[in-house]
Amino acid sequence: MLFFALNRSDELGRAIAAAGGFAVSSHEEREFDGGEHKARPLISVRGKDVFVLHTLNGEAGASANDKLCRLLFFLATCRENGAARVTAIAPYLAYSRKDRQTKPGDPVTTRYVAALFEAVQTDCVVTIDVHNLAAFQNAFHCRTLHLDTAQLFAAEILARCGEAPAAVFSPDGGGIKRAELLRETLLQMRGGPVDFGFMEKRRSGGMVSGSLFAGDVAGREVWVVDDMIVGGGTMLRAAQACRAHGAARVHLLAAHPLLSQGAPALLDDPAIDSITVTDTAHCPELAVARLGGRLRRLSVAPMLAEAILRLHRPRPDDLLTGAAADPVEDF
């Protein structure tokens, strides 16, 4: 087995390798005039089970397009040089939000990204807390593995909240299933009651509206969960609504901290007691400085390391990986 972590994902790559007890394999990336680039493995991939990590959020100096293109080229290079199996690990998968047509002529970009991975003969795509799970699974014809942060966040809630009255809350109708999964996981871990709530959100012409609020949050530690935080407006709106309905404290949870430039100032609001994210994307320094101790970061490295090892050596009774692929005997 070989594990590569492309530049800008190398910090997470080292953490995954340490958690899994395997090495990060050597590769080279070079930049050329005009914005072109190349990347290649520095060891032979022939006959190997190859895993390539690159998280596809845009950041200063590297757009989502840049990262996606670089990952695709590297996957293709491994396949062309004889890799037995190639798995893409994209903790944050770019363009997963554009999963349907909302206006005439709209692109369904999730499906086009899937076609790109398939075009370079990717065997499996692994991601975490994708925006729309059904759309993700239906877009790909190659194998996919979706990991969620429910256990990671439930353990965090249990450690910080204990037996205090708690509620899990979705900031919009589209995230109800995600919030329900977290609530069910927390129920199994702590045994006591966990309340649930959600609110309505309608978006039109860049404006957000909707007044429906469902659930009893009064006197409770409320955990508002979403797949990502970008501008911060959706989460702030939910936090303020929970406060208005009597929440004792409000905490935000999101797998992907895709924080825009204005997000830290927006989230620095007295309605929000804490914000917990993961390392699927690098937190901007502005956010770290502005939010200070209220910003908490958990690592997805252990869950990704476990997924890699179980994909490399699948068992027929493994509910995570199943028996869809036979082990690759590296030589």
PyMOL commands that set and color helices and strands:
alter all, ss='L'
color gray80, all
select helices_A, chain A and resi 10-20+33-35+64-80+109-119+133-139+150-161+173-190+233-244+263-267+285-294+301-312
alter helices_A, ss='H'
color red, helices_A
select strands_A, chain A and resi 2-5+27-31+37-41+49-53+85-89+124-128+143-147+166-170+195-199+202-204+207-209+213-214+221-229+249-257+274-278+295-298
alter strands_A, ss='S'
color yellow, strands_A
deselect
rebuild
show_as cartoon
